[in-house]
Amino acid sequence: MLEHPVMMKQLVLLLACATVGWAQSCDPQPGAINLARSEGVSVSQSSVYPLVPVPNAQTAVDGNKETNYYVHPCAHTNRDLAPWWQLDLKKSTKIWSMVIVNRGDCCSERLKGAEIRVGDSADNKNPVCATVSDVSQITMTFCCKGMMGRYVSVVIPGRSEFLHICEVEVYGEDTKTEEKHVCW
């Protein structure tokens, strides 16, 4: 009979830990809107690799998660020093998480060390939300924990490299300032 209360405490503790872990998850919640595909946003990248079809920045936000470049192009730069890809949300936004789909047919290691940056500066020198440290998974989710910014960038700092991204999803919330009503 003594084991039963102990087992119940362990079960409660396990459930509590699982609940906290789920609540802290960065995975987009059901129904969340991918801000990268919102009307009016724009994307750019440091250069465009000369292939046909053109692997420009827009191919990373077209909704296609194909990871074989030869089936559907991914955004792809030349071998630039500190190559970058950038999303301009046009207004400061609270960013909760970001999903990056890496290239899967080859070269996935090129993305290792890339920094996800969020802020209001167009020069890609914004605060770092996360760094890609493991490219063993093609789809990677990063927590930005409510970082504020107009620009979301992927930058490979400090080396000459090709940057390729097959899809980017950004989840957050508009930070509309509340109107202040003044009564006279």
Backbone as CSV, one residue per row, in Angstrom:
resi,resn,N_x,N_y,N_z,CA_x,CA_y,CA_z,C_x,C_y,C_z
1,MET,0.816,-1.193,0.000,0.000,0.000,0.000,0.863,1.262,0.000
2,LEU,2.054,1.199,0.583,2.924,2.362,0.672,3.447,2.769,-0.712
3,GLU,3.600,1.803,-1.630,4.112,2.100,-2.959,3.131,2.950,-3.770
4,HIS,1.874,2.772,-3.529,0.870,3.489,-4.311,1.004,5.013,-4.197
5,PRO,1.115,5.602,-2.996,1.284,7.058,-2.914,2.592,7.525,-3.551
6,VAL,3.632,6.737,-3.451,4.916,7.105,-4.048,4.795,7.098,-5.572
7,MET,4.143,6.071,-6.081,3.953,5.982,-7.530,3.087,7.133,-8.036
8,MET,2.085,7.519,-7.258,1.224,8.641,-7.648,2.038,9.936,-7.696
9,LYS,2.916,10.159,-6.714,3.754,11.360,-6.706,4.672,11.377,-7.921
10,GLN,5.238,10.213,-8.266,6.109,10.127,-9.420,5.339,10.404,-10.707
11,LEU,4.134,9.882,-10.792,3.307,10.104,-11.959,2.950,11.584,-12.098
12,VAL,2.577,12.208,-10.998,2.242,13.635,-11.009,3.457,14.452,-11.427
13,LEU,4.636,14.118,-10.907,5.859,14.827,-11.252,6.173,14.653,-12.742
14,LEU,6.027,13.445,-13.241,6.274,13.167,-14.651,5.317,13.961,-15.539
15,LEU,4.051,13.977,-15.194,3.071,14.735,-15.969,3.349,16.238,-15.922
16,ALA,3.748,16.728,-14.760,4.066,18.151,-14.619,5.256,18.519,-15.490
17,CYS,6.289,17.693,-15.496,7.465,17.956,-16.326,7.110,17.897,-17.808
18,ALA,6.303,16.935,-18.197,5.891,16.813,-19.596,5.080,18.029,-20.023
19,THR,4.218,18.522,-19.152,3.403,19.685,-19.461,4.277,20.917,-19.632
20,VAL,5.253,21.108,-18.747,6.160,22.250,-18.853,6.952,22.155,-20.150
21,GLY,7.436,20.963,-20.486,8.183,20.765,-21.724,7.337,21.086,-22.933
22,TRP,6.085,20.667,-22.952,5.203,20.950,-24.073,4.924,22.448,-24.178
23,ALA,4.710,23.073,-23.028,4.398,24.502,-23.023,5.588,25.320,-23.527
24,GLN,6.822,24.823,-23.324,8.006,25.550,-23.747,8.431,25.189,-25.167
25,SER,7.717,24.302,-25.807,8.051,23.864,-27.154,7.963,25.045,-28.114
26,CYS,8.809,25.022,-29.113,8.794,26.070,-30.132,7.954,25.713,-31.333
27,ASP,7.472,24.507,-31.390,6.690,24.103,-32.540,5.491,25.030,-32.694
28,PRO,5.229,25.465,-33.925,4.068,26.344,-34.148,2.781,25.677,-33.670
29,GLN,1.952,26.437,-33.015,0.671,25.936,-32.527,-0.283,25.733,-33.702
30,PRO,-1.211,24.809,-33.583,-2.193,24.610,-34.658,-2.894,25.933,-34.999
31,GLY,-2.972,26.220,-36.269,-3.617,27.452,-36.716,-2.696,28.663,-36.750
32,ALA,-1.449,28.512,-36.322,-0.515,29.641,-36.344,-0.272,30.087,-37.784
33,ILE,-0.084,31.366,-37.974,0.109,31.939,-39.308,1.598,32.110,-39.575
34,ASN,2.019,31.604,-40.724,3.404,31.752,-41.165,3.576,33.179,-41.683
35,LEU,4.237,34.025,-40.902,4.403,35.437,-41.259,5.248,35.623,-42.512
36,ALA,6.092,34.655,-42.832,6.957,34.759,-44.010,6.149,34.749,-45.308
37,ARG,4.918,34.296,-45.240,4.057,34.243,-46.434,2.960,35.306,-46.392
38,SER,3.073,36.232,-45.457,2.070,37.294,-45.339,2.178,38.270,-46.503
39,GLU,1.066,38.868,-46.829,1.032,39.858,-47.896,1.875,41.071,-47.508
40,GLY,2.651,41.566,-48.448,3.422,42.785,-48.227,4.841,42.572,-47.735
41,VAL,5.185,41.380,-47.256,6.558,41.149,-46.809,7.466,41.014,-48.030
42,SER,8.761,41.207,-47.818,9.698,41.032,-48.927,10.905,40.241,-48.444
43,VAL,11.592,39.616,-49.389,12.780,38.829,-49.075,13.916,39.232,-50.002
44,SER,15.135,39.054,-49.519,16.323,39.342,-50.322,17.450,38.439,-49.845
45,GLN,18.518,38.367,-50.630,19.679,37.577,-50.231,20.922,38.231,-50.804
46,SER,22.078,37.845,-50.282,23.339,38.515,-50.625,23.702,38.396,-52.096
47,SER,23.342,37.317,-52.766,23.583,37.128,-54.197,22.684,35.994,-54.668
48,VAL,22.660,35.759,-55.973,21.853,34.671,-56.527,22.763,33.791,-57.385
49,TYR,22.800,32.517,-57.050,23.596,31.554,-57.800,23.029,31.434,-59.219
50,PRO,23.894,31.435,-60.249,23.405,31.466,-61.640,22.914,30.113,-62.163
51,LEU,21.707,29.758,-61.818,21.076,28.536,-62.303,19.702,28.870,-62.871
52,VAL,19.159,27.960,-63.644,17.782,28.086,-64.133,17.043,26.839,-63.687
53,PRO,15.891,26.942,-63.001,15.231,28.194,-62.634,16.037,28.956,-61.579
54,VAL,15.820,30.248,-61.537,16.588,31.142,-60.675,16.324,30.837,-59.200
55,PRO,17.388,30.576,-58.422,17.238,30.255,-56.999,17.247,31.502,-56.114
56,ASN,16.322,32.402,-56.355,16.298,33.664,-55.616,15.681,33.507,-54.228
57,ALA,15.699,34.571,-53.467,15.227,34.562,-52.080,13.770,34.147,-51.962
58,GLN,12.958,34.465,-52.951,11.523,34.168,-52.918,11.243,32.671,-52.857
59,THR,12.147,31.847,-53.401,11.908,30.404,-53.415,11.923,29.814,-52.007
60,ALA,12.427,30.546,-51.029,12.442,30.060,-49.645,11.147,30.356,-48.898
61,VAL,10.237,31.089,-49.528,8.956,31.390,-48.878,7.780,31.123,-49.813
62,ASP,7.954,30.178,-50.714,6.889,29.879,-51.679,5.955,28.768,-51.215
63,GLY,6.194,28.243,-50.011,5.326,27.208,-49.468,5.704,25.798,-49.879
64,ASN,6.727,25.640,-50.702,7.152,24.327,-51.165,8.345,23.853,-50.325
65,LYS,8.183,22.739,-49.624,9.228,22.220,-48.736,10.076,21.132,-49.386
66,GLU,10.058,21.049,-50.696,10.890,20.083,-51.403,12.369,20.363,-51.084
67,THR,13.123,19.331,-50.761,14.523,19.514,-50.362,15.515,19.104,-51.445
68,ASN,15.019,18.613,-52.576,15.891,18.284,-53.695,15.875,19.481,-54.643
69,TYR,16.986,20.168,-54.719,17.083,21.392,-55.512,16.659,21.169,-56.963
70,TYR,16.932,19.981,-57.488,16.664,19.722,-58.902,15.194,19.380,-59.177
71,VAL,14.414,19.172,-58.110,12.965,18.987,-58.245,12.272,20.343,-58.102
72,HIS,12.703,21.132,-57.119,12.171,22.483,-56.892,13.293,23.330,-56.306
73,PRO,13.613,24.478,-56.910,14.766,25.248,-56.438,14.583,25.797,-55.028
74,CYS,15.714,25.857,-54.340,15.802,26.481,-53.018,16.484,27.834,-53.218
75,ALA,16.347,28.734,-52.253,17.131,29.964,-52.302,18.600,29.557,-52.234
76,HIS,19.447,30.176,-53.052,20.840,29.735,-53.159,21.703,30.939,-53.530
77,THR,22.699,31.229,-52.706,23.616,32.331,-52.995,24.874,31.801,-53.681
78,ASN,25.687,32.724,-54.167,27.030,32.391,-54.607,27.860,32.087,-53.358
79,ARG,29.097,31.706,-53.548,30.001,31.509,-52.404,30.444,32.905,-51.960
80,ASP,29.665,33.490,-51.075,29.923,34.842,-50.563,30.632,34.767,-49.222
81,LEU,31.338,35.826,-48.883,31.846,35.969,-47.515,30.664,36.437,-46.673
82,ALA,30.295,35.647,-45.668,29.147,35.934,-44.800,27.850,36.070,-45.602
83,PRO,27.473,35.034,-46.365,26.231,35.112,-47.135,25.016,35.245,-46.218
84,TRP,23.954,35.843,-46.742,22.758,36.068,-45.930,21.488,35.950,-46.778
85,TRP,20.411,35.661,-46.058,19.046,35.663,-46.593,18.224,36.446,-45.588
86,GLN,17.314,37.320,-46.061,16.586,38.192,-45.132,15.112,38.341,-45.507
87,LEU,14.284,38.304,-44.470,12.855,38.559,-44.575,12.565,39.908,-43.933
88,ASP,11.887,40.782,-44.668,11.470,42.087,-44.147,9.971,42.029,-43.904
89,LEU,9.589,42.036,-42.633,8.178,41.962,-42.253,7.471,43.317,-42.363
90,LYS,8.224,44.360,-42.657,7.717,45.729,-42.858,7.303,46.443,-41.577
91,LYS,7.272,45.715,-40.464,6.992,46.356,-39.172,7.565,45.465,-38.070
92,SER,7.872,46.066,-36.960,8.425,45.309,-35.839,7.392,44.310,-35.335
93,THR,7.831,43.082,-35.162,6.956,41.964,-34.829,7.607,41.134,-33.726
94,LYS,6.793,40.546,-32.881,7.293,39.650,-31.844,7.438,38.259,-32.467
95,ILE,8.669,37.749,-32.535,8.956,36.466,-33.178,9.095,35.383,-32.114
96,TRP,8.269,34.333,-32.247,8.308,33.230,-31.284,9.149,32.064,-31.777
97,SER,8.993,31.711,-33.042,9.768,30.584,-33.554,9.972,30.707,-35.057
98,MET,10.922,29.913,-35.526,11.262,29.921,-36.932,11.590,28.499,-37.359
99,VAL,11.125,28.110,-38.517,11.397,26.790,-39.068,12.205,26.982,-40.343
100,ILE,13.311,26.254,-40.460,14.136,26.284,-41.665,14.179,24.879,-42.239
101,VAL,13.904,24.776,-43.535,14.039,23.508,-44.247,15.322,23.597,-45.066
102,ASN,16.281,22.754,-44.727,17.593,22.737,-45.356,17.538,21.931,-46.654
103,ARG,18.534,22.054,-47.444,18.662,21.255,-48.664,18.936,19.805,-48.273
104,GLY,18.281,18.854,-48.944,18.414,17.454,-48.587,19.117,16.596,-49.607
105,ASP,19.267,17.082,-50.839,19.899,16.257,-51.870,21.419,16.274,-51.773
106,CYS,21.972,17.293,-51.179,23.417,17.373,-50.927,23.682,18.574,-50.035
107,CYS,24.883,18.702,-49.604,25.443,19.946,-49.063,24.768,20.500,-47.809
108,SER,24.024,19.697,-47.069,23.302,20.223,-45.904,24.251,20.811,-44.861
109,GLU,25.497,20.351,-44.831,26.467,20.830,-43.844,26.830,22.300,-44.041
110,ARG,26.561,22.848,-45.200,26.887,24.253,-45.451,26.150,25.197,-44.500
111,LEU,24.991,24.783,-44.024,24.180,25.638,-43.147,24.676,25.634,-41.700
112,LYS,25.567,24.705,-41.372,26.074,24.616,-39.992,26.806,25.916,-39.629
113,GLY,26.467,26.452,-38.476,27.056,27.710,-38.009,26.266,28.936,-38.407
114,ALA,25.221,28.760,-39.217,24.396,29.910,-39.610,23.688,30.475,-38.386
115,GLU,23.552,31.775,-38.356,22.867,32.459,-37.259,21.516,32.962,-37.740
116,ILE,20.513,32.775,-36.894,19.196,33.354,-37.139,19.172,34.640,-36.333
117,ARG,18.951,35.739,-37.001,18.997,37.050,-36.350,17.641,37.746,-36.486
118,VAL,17.260,38.461,-35.435,15.977,39.178,-35.407,16.224,40.575,-34.859
119,GLY,15.733,41.587,-35.555,15.874,42.951,-35.057,15.355,43.962,-36.065
120,ASP,15.601,45.238,-35.784,15.084,46.317,-36.616,16.128,46.927,-37.539
121,SER,17.312,46.323,-37.608,18.372,46.831,-38.462,18.445,46.024,-39.761
122,ALA,18.430,46.711,-40.894,18.458,46.045,-42.194,19.830,45.481,-42.539
123,ASP,20.849,45.786,-41.756,22.217,45.359,-42.092,22.589,43.966,-41.571
124,ASN,21.625,43.219,-41.079,21.845,41.846,-40.585,22.730,41.764,-39.344
125,LYS,22.918,42.855,-38.648,23.716,42.843,-37.422,22.819,42.886,-36.193
126,ASN,21.685,42.221,-36.298,20.711,42.170,-35.208,21.087,41.099,-34.199
127,PRO,20.427,41.083,-33.048,20.684,40.043,-32.040,20.408,38.640,-32.600
128,VAL,21.170,37.675,-32.101,21.053,36.291,-32.549,19.962,35.583,-31.761
129,CYS,19.020,35.012,-32.474,17.978,34.190,-31.875,18.517,32.784,-31.629
130,ALA,19.228,32.233,-32.623,19.748,30.871,-32.522,20.864,30.683,-33.538
131,THR,21.644,29.633,-33.323,22.697,29.241,-34.256,22.457,27.797,-34.664
132,VAL,22.586,27.527,-35.950,22.420,26.162,-36.455,23.652,25.367,-36.047
133,SER,23.473,24.440,-35.122,24.601,23.641,-34.639,24.515,22.185,-35.072
134,ASP,23.349,21.772,-35.552,23.141,20.384,-35.938,22.346,20.359,-37.232
135,VAL,22.946,19.790,-38.288,22.264,19.721,-39.576,21.858,18.290,-39.924
136,SER,21.756,17.449,-38.889,21.369,16.057,-39.134,19.887,15.929,-39.492
137,GLN,19.093,16.919,-39.151,17.669,16.951,-39.512,17.477,17.981,-40.617
138,ILE,16.694,17.661,-41.605,16.452,18.583,-42.717,15.579,19.759,-42.274
139,THR,14.567,19.488,-41.451,13.692,20.539,-40.943,14.101,20.854,-39.508
140,MET,14.407,22.137,-39.270,14.881,22.575,-37.957,13.987,23.692,-37.428
141,THR,13.640,23.602,-36.149,12.822,24.630,-35.502,13.662,25.336,-34.456
142,PHE,13.575,26.658,-34.423,14.351,27.467,-33.499,13.420,28.352,-32.677
143,CYS,13.707,28.483,-31.387,12.926,29.335,-30.480,13.523,30.732,-30.460
144,CYS,12.709,31.715,-30.722,13.168,33.104,-30.616,12.558,33.806,-29.395
145,LYS,11.665,33.148,-28.700,11.137,33.575,-27.400,10.627,35.010,-27.373
146,GLY,9.960,35.423,-28.436,9.356,36.750,-28.430,10.298,37.878,-28.780
147,MET,11.419,37.571,-29.427,12.329,38.649,-29.849,11.580,39.604,-30.771
148,MET,11.862,40.873,-30.644,11.205,41.892,-31.454,12.062,42.243,-32.658
149,GLY,11.399,42.391,-33.814,12.147,42.850,-34.965,11.337,42.908,-36.234
150,ARG,11.786,43.758,-37.106,11.207,43.888,-38.445,11.877,42.903,-39.405
151,TYR,13.168,42.628,-39.156,13.938,41.777,-40.053,14.276,40.452,-39.388
152,VAL,14.124,39.365,-40.156,14.544,38.035,-39.725,15.547,37.576,-40.777
153,SER,16.757,37.260,-40.336,17.822,36.917,-41.271,18.467,35.593,-40.916
154,VAL,19.003,34.945,-41.942,19.868,33.786,-41.772,21.212,34.203,-42.356
155,VAL,22.247,34.179,-41.530,23.571,34.658,-41.922,24.603,33.584,-41.567
156,ILE,25.519,33.302,-42.476,26.657,32.435,-42.157,27.846,33.363,-41.936
157,PRO,28.169,33.652,-40.679,29.203,34.647,-40.401,30.622,34.078,-40.548
158,GLY,31.541,34.951,-40.952,32.966,34.652,-40.853,33.562,33.682,-41.851
159,ARG,32.810,33.238,-42.844,33.418,32.348,-43.836,32.752,32.528,-45.195
160,SER,33.496,32.169,-46.223,32.939,32.158,-47.577,32.195,30.848,-47.757
161,GLU,30.940,30.946,-48.157,30.099,29.749,-48.238,28.924,30.020,-49.167
162,PHE,28.339,28.944,-49.677,27.061,29.011,-50.354,25.993,28.899,-49.273
163,LEU,24.973,29.716,-49.347,23.839,29.616,-48.432,22.648,29.147,-49.240
164,HIS,22.054,28.050,-48.830,20.844,27.599,-49.483,19.823,27.196,-48.442
165,ILE,18.587,27.621,-48.692,17.471,27.362,-47.794,16.283,26.993,-48.670
166,CYS,15.675,25.843,-48.390,14.544,25.406,-49.217,13.227,26.033,-48.780
167,GLU,13.057,26.277,-47.489,11.836,26.942,-47.019,12.099,27.573,-45.653
168,VAL,11.451,28.692,-45.421,11.514,29.389,-44.134,10.088,29.683,-43.688
169,GLU,9.811,29.374,-42.437,8.538,29.746,-41.820,8.859,30.556,-40.572
170,VAL,8.140,31.626,-40.364,8.338,32.491,-39.202,7.000,32.639,-38.495
171,TYR,7.009,32.391,-37.195,5.779,32.476,-36.408,5.958,33.500,-35.293
172,GLY,4.974,34.357,-35.162,5.027,35.392,-34.139,3.692,36.090,-34.062
173,GLU,3.743,37.322,-33.579,2.502,38.078,-33.451,2.761,39.546,-33.702
174,ASP,1.783,40.163,-34.286,1.838,41.589,-34.545,1.829,42.306,-33.203
175,THR,2.626,43.335,-33.087,2.698,44.074,-31.826,2.078,45.455,-31.993
176,LYS,0.848,45.465,-32.430,0.137,46.729,-32.611,0.106,47.469,-31.289
177,THR,0.439,48.732,-31.357,0.372,49.520,-30.148,-1.081,49.860,-29.869
178,GLU,-1.439,49.712,-28.641,-2.829,50.005,-28.257,-3.075,51.497,-28.306
179,GLU,-4.204,51.845,-28.835,-4.566,53.255,-28.860,-4.865,53.716,-27.449
180,LYS,-4.355,54.898,-27.135,-4.621,55.470,-25.814,-5.737,56.484,-25.969
181,HIS,-6.808,56.261,-25.253,-7.930,57.174,-25.309,-7.810,58.180,-24.176
182,VAL,-7.901,59.415,-24.546,-7.819,60.485,-23.560,-9.202,61.085,-23.373
183,CYS,-9.657,61.117,-22.160,-10.969,61.697,-21.874,-10.759,63.102,-21.340
184,TRP,-11.520,64.030,-21.839,-11.439,65.413,-21.376,-12.583,65.758,-20.509
